[in-house]
Every structure is written in C-alpha cells, then in structure tokens.
Amino acid sequence: MTTVETDESFGGVTPDAARRLLLGAVQAFAERGFHATTTRDIAGRAGMSPAALYIHYKTKEELLFHISRVGHERSVAVLTEAVEDTGAAGGAGGSAPCLARAVRAFVRWHAEHHTTARVVQYELAALDEEHYAYIVALRRRSEEILRGVLEDGVATGEFDIADIRGTALAVMSLCIDVARWFSPGGRRTPDEIGALYADLALRMAGHRG
C-alpha cells in the first residue's frame, strides 16, 4: 500500500527539502485539517526547523496549493491514460470498457493515495481565490474527460443517459469519496473497490450490455 512517504505523485518536486515539506504537510493536513495545522507541525514532520519552511514556501496556504495542484494534475493524468489505453470510444474497445477502465483507475488512485487524496479533494476551501480558480479548472478537466466518454457512449448507443453532465458529476463524486472512507485494513482492496465502482458507473450510464 502506498504511504505518504512513498507517494510517487510528489517525485518530481525538487529540491528534496521542498518535497519533504510537502509530504509533512500532507500528513498534518490529513490528520488535523488545514486550519488546525501550524507551520511548526509541518516542519517537525519534515525534520526541519519552522524557519526552514519559509525558504521554500511563503505561506501554509502555498503548501496546500502545491499539494492540490500535484494531486489534481495526477488525477487528470490517470483518467487521460485510462481513456487513451482503452482506445477512443467508437474505436477499438468502445465506450463501456473505456468508462470502466477510467473509473477503476480513478478509484484505485484515490484508495492507494487516500491520505494525499483527502487533502487534495477536501481542503479546497482553504485556498485563496487565485489558487482556488486554478484548481477548479483542473477539476473541471477531470469532469470533462468522464463526460466525454459518456457523450460518446450515448452517441454510439452504448449508454442511455438523460442528463450527461449530472451523471458525470455523480460518477466523479462517487470515485472521489473513496478517499474519505478508505482504510488499508478494510476488507476490500483498491482493485476490488475499483471493479465494484466500475460496475456501478456502467449501471449509472444505462449501459446496454
């Protein structure tokens, strides 16, 4: 199981001290919430002094923005890769396996990286106006990918959906919520939850399988 320390989503963050601070912030925000976390909490988890934090990040909010950006960019990448790997709807594979693969991958990421995902998905209100707008744009991109798969499925007759936009939002919300309740000690693995949710998504899309 992926832990915060081994979360490859932050592998591209440099220098090492900046990455350690991000990982420390993820742990602290997930456990205490953004507002209850102090910069001393974050620095302590990174094995650094509070003063060292300001060398890399101007504010606690900037740390949250970087975490949110990395997480949402990874979400977009996961969905994009899943859709591209299945083949464009109407081509090799069709919309149903495309939706199933996308949901499985999206759910698996939120389960395997549940600590990071909880911060990424549920602390958005603490971002300042500019940062919030940036993250919302990335979030909409994830929704657009799912909506595109549903639209293609309706066009090819694989799906029967009265409200495509509403269904895309519902599927996305279902996947994201896994981060809120998932526990590594639970009785279902991330892959098993992904398979279950893929089936639920196909049912929501009115798949004529």
Secondary structure by P-SEA (a helix, b strand, c coil): cccccccccccccccaaaaaaaaaaaaaaaacccccccaaaaaaaacccaaaaaaccccaaaaaaaaaaaaaaaaaaaaaaaaaaaccccccccaaaaaaaaaaaaaaaaaaaaaaaaaaccccccccaaaaaaaaaaaaaaaaaaaaaaaaaaaaccbbbccaaaaaaaaaaaaaaccccccccccccaaaaaaaaaaaaaaaacccc
